[in-house]
């Protein structure tokens, strides 16, 4: 039996703007075990970033977690509900047992403080190391993430680092206290492709070395395929499909997942074959569709889809899909899923 | 660093020379002169006065002798305030103006920046609305109205403050407040908007995600970045406030140097105008140098020599 790290139960996060309530996340459930890399994939506005900020309890005003629990399982088996913690208490976990890196390394480091200053601040925040020990720790972390000459480069300022190096420094800071969980919110989106591959490689290596779990948020299915063990597909603030990488990539059951697969270019496809876009546009989260959020764009939508959101149907032990087509009374249009193979 | 400073000082001296030159020739291009009166003086007297002050020499010779004086810090005699040199005028008035201006500048920084921070942190709260309302008033209400109101309320009605002069230390309160109004409001608005901008930055979110305490996020990570535009404004502001305000000094009957500038212009008192202009410019240039030094101290991306380290 694998040890759990995180359980997300029925979380709903909304932003209370002047125009009305924007429902960023509309009730999601998932769990994460030790050593897993969970990819959360979805298009812009699908709620994947809000999910990650909710887990960190970092949703900014006017946003707030309306409902649900975020249960963090500590090493010793103690379970803590992050949603019940004060900001001060939560700060003891952030950067310590649960860490996060963000999309744009160019702006995620404070330009007026040196790398060393920013790293030892975090290390000293969560440990009892004195300054010299913290600097040594920071240097060995930088070496671990592949900064070539930490002794001289640690005193550099962020503007003296390239984008890839900054992301490495941010990763080094994030893992400085050996977190149980690292959330990476589109860590490679702002980097060029070769650096992207290196950073993903690095995350995988670190996951192995310090035995942490990773939640990888991205809109890039290729990135997920490369590093993840498990995948969640989000749409309109809800989970459409979840399972292992093999489930979701080779046996997708939700029409949205199928649509995603047909809309990405494949090198094995024949020359003149066209990409198939998903018609329509994502739902308005201020006034989300009553039923399944994908129903207005779904080629197989039935009456029930427009009225009620589907529960998660179990396809196998690992794969769960929120789609009425999997209901036993639903028609079985086998041809739907052919295109994804 | 030393090389940079020498370069900056030399540039500053050159700038001052250019300012002095332009002012000198512009003044002479204005019709009238120091001895022009509503009821004209007899030609013989004007001739004699011009001769006494060497105003009968060719303009360029006058210019050269003025610059020569300037180099030895001799700003020449006043043509209208008899028996006084411009140096005397500055020595008698500047300390008073500078003291009042200095207190005002200090208070602007000490009060304005914290007010800005508080309203940024409590954005859209009653505190924020209150501060911003006051700030809008401070920017829009001219200082002579503030000064008059202070005199009316606190001197005439309540009798708490003297209405003029600074023989009583309480006399400083009125002029300091009147001088502060605009800049205090401006500084708090600037700090607020700059702080709001910085608090939205990704590195603030990174600091929070790393469990840094909220106090440190604000005062270490956000404030240092937020202060950059504030310093840009405060530098020249100090120069302007320290060199006196004609209106405020006039209303409170303070023997500062603000009034000499205005009097000098109406009287065509060439040397006084020149002296005041050079003094103000020198201050301004000095404050800008300080601002540049402060930039490089705050922001490592700004290197004084130019280029990376």
Interface residues (C-beta under 8 A of the other chain):
Chain A: X56 X58 X87 X88 X90 X91 X92 X93 X94 X95 X96 X99 X100 X102 X104 X107 X108 X109 X110 X111 X112 X113 X114 X121 X122 X125 X126 X157 X159 X160 X170 X173 X174
Chain B: X201 X202 X203 X205 X206 X207 X208 X209 X210 X211 X212 X213 X214 X216 X220 X221 X224 X225 X298 X299 X300 X301 X308
